[in-house]
Amino acid sequence: MNTLILGAGLVGSVMAMDLVADRGCKVTIVDASIENLARASRRAGGKVKTMRADLSDHAYLGKIVEPFDVVLGALPSRLGFAALRTMIEAKKPYCDISFMAEEALDLDAFARKRGVAAVVDCGVAPGLSNLLSGVAAMELKPCMRLDIMVGGLPVERRLPYEYKAGFSPSDVIEEYTRPARLVENGREVVKTALSEVEAVDLPGVGTLEAFNTDGLRSLIRTLKVPTMRERTMRYPGHADLMRAFRHTGLFDETPIAVKTADGGTAMVRPLDLTSRLLFPKWSYTEGEEDLTVMRIEAEGMLKKKSVLLRWDLLDRYDRKTGATSMGRTTAFPCTIVARLLAKGKIRQRGVLPPEKLVAEKGLVEHMMSELTKRGVTIRAERIELA
Amino acid sequence: MNTLILGAGLVGSVMAMDLVADRGCKVTIVDASIENLARASRRAGGKVKTMRADLSDHAYLGKIVEPFDVVLGALPSRLGFAALRTMIEAKKPYCDISFMAEEALDLDAFARKRGVAAVVDCGVAPGLSNLLSGVAAMELKPCMRLDIMVGGLPVERRLPYEYKAGFSPSDVIEEYTRPARLVENGREVVKTALSEVEAVDLPGVGTLEAFNTDGLRSLIRTLKVPTMRERTMRYPGHADLMRAFRHTGLFDETPIAVKTADGGTAMVRPLDLTSRLLFPKWSYTEGEEDLTVMRIEAEGMLKKKSVLLRWDLLDRYDRKTGATSMGRTTAFPCTIVARLLAKGKIRQRGVLPPEKLVAEKGLVEHMMSELTKRGVTIRAERIELA
């Protein structure tokens, strides 16, 4: 098996580490940053081929993919959509975690026409959350409510934020500002991000807070469940602080006139200054431990009984490999699906968010057992409701 | 009596209103802003003479003060020290609330030499707080502990700040950043502003929080009390939020490079951007009600008994006149003392912070009764300690 990974960041490097463990799996990783490539190579025990290239150069990417059986996308969100289109054009099986802002399903018809399977949003959430939502929608007849809660958090809680960003901090702030689309009474409704803050007790973690964010993505279009929402989880208090920042205008993207040090005036987007100040404080230091927590709840009818299905994931930083939990839980679903793509074990064609993969026979069980092998366990519960 | 008020802002306009109520008291008010002068004139029922002038033009101020019996200073803090020196040079009795950053007592010798009485920091806190601290230090033998707590707050509490600024918002932020000098074990110690946040229950207000700010000012030099601190009070939660802003670097005065809207880069002081965003949100709207709360506690020996002296002030916005509580409680101590100065009833010469005024016979009683006439009541308690 010959694999190509686009992006050697926190997630791409863990993908490389995971793939080189397979006997006979050749891994090439491409990135613009020499530092990123060096770290990825180090993590993969030197068993990975590195290529330095500009990941926004689609023509180049389209050219180099030819020899590979499958391509994995671990790109910054702003590069995700273009890379997806390039892979479809190149008729290359593709599995991606890039969290693009664009609507990936808009390329579905194009991908079907090209006969390509491109799995998108294939990380933890979106990713495993979609797959398990798909399971719930399939098992429950009908599924009446779907609730996804997810968070990546530092183990060491330090005020005032009690938070660090396991991925791009600017994507985190976008989560705090972009209106959250959810489904109520069968209709799409829009709520303010960071709204409806609620305390949630989770085994092994304690009390967190959950609030609305715009994370349902493809599920709004693919599942017919009358009540659906996705929420982000943080240590309690974080949402209030971020709401105060937002209320003050610190996340605004409209430029305002500000005095400059030389006595002049400049038009500055408040978000740019806030990011400059906040991002260093939100960065994990080398070896700093994180955890990932996800809970999915689905309510509906199963064999004429009203039941609640619940899945709990709690994953921690890997001290042995230095892989962050956010890297692990995001990379593994993608590498597991990529292997299936390379081996031709995904039958559907088109742009496939993970909830579509429940139609692939044995895939869910395979995913669970492969995750367990990697130390990522998901506890499933079935509770009969009164 | 012929009086001159420097500054027609929130406080100056209330001073004018108060002085014109005296039969035979002529009042002139000077300011650079026509709007400020118009409001002051309106509040004083048109009975005030207005002059438009640049308050930083000391030569001009020195010239115009000649005909006046007393001058009242209600200037922005940055203009306070220069105005004080100008009044001393002009040998003019002066009473000031300008909250200058400079050390007013540095001009004490000069003022004595010129034979002038210049009362400084003569508002509510500093001001009444100094006077009552002086009372405590005089009555208790010895006075072992002095605790001043003060806050100006909006009546309507609105998240996230539950705060509006009754005076210059930049002076408020300076309170949150300037290290707090206090006295412990007879020594001056420095603590971080916004530190040691403690809940305090106050009659008529409920629970507030009190935290260290740099408000002792002259008391550190004038009183020999081994434990002294000044704290600012806010509705609970405000300090944590301001600490988070400060921790993020939003109050920093060191310029950092920020992207500009036109694709360039500018060096910007984070504080300048934060102020631009925060100040409109912290401004009282016309008619918005505020309150002022102050508690002073002093512990020591009185007639061989260990006692606690406590003074509580709670003042509210005046719906009849539209005068803010912060304006009222700051202006009245100054107008009351200014009248005494004009009538030659202050015997001491030099730069006089209010704690020095306890040596003037009958002054404290006069102050209390005059404040009561204006609806500002201070409740005094004497509690015997076990």
Interface residues (C-beta under 8 A of the other chain):
Chain A: L159 P160 Y161 D240 L241 R243 A244 H247 T248 G249 L250 D252 P255 I256 A257 V258 K259 T260 A261 D262 G264 A266 M267 V268 R269 P270 D272 L273 T274 R276 L277 L278 K281
Chain B: L159 P160 Y161 D240 L241 R243 A244 H247 T248 G249 L250 D252 P255 I256 A257 V258 K259 T260 A261 D262 G264 A266 M267 V268 R269 P270 D272 L273 T274 R276 L277 L278 K281
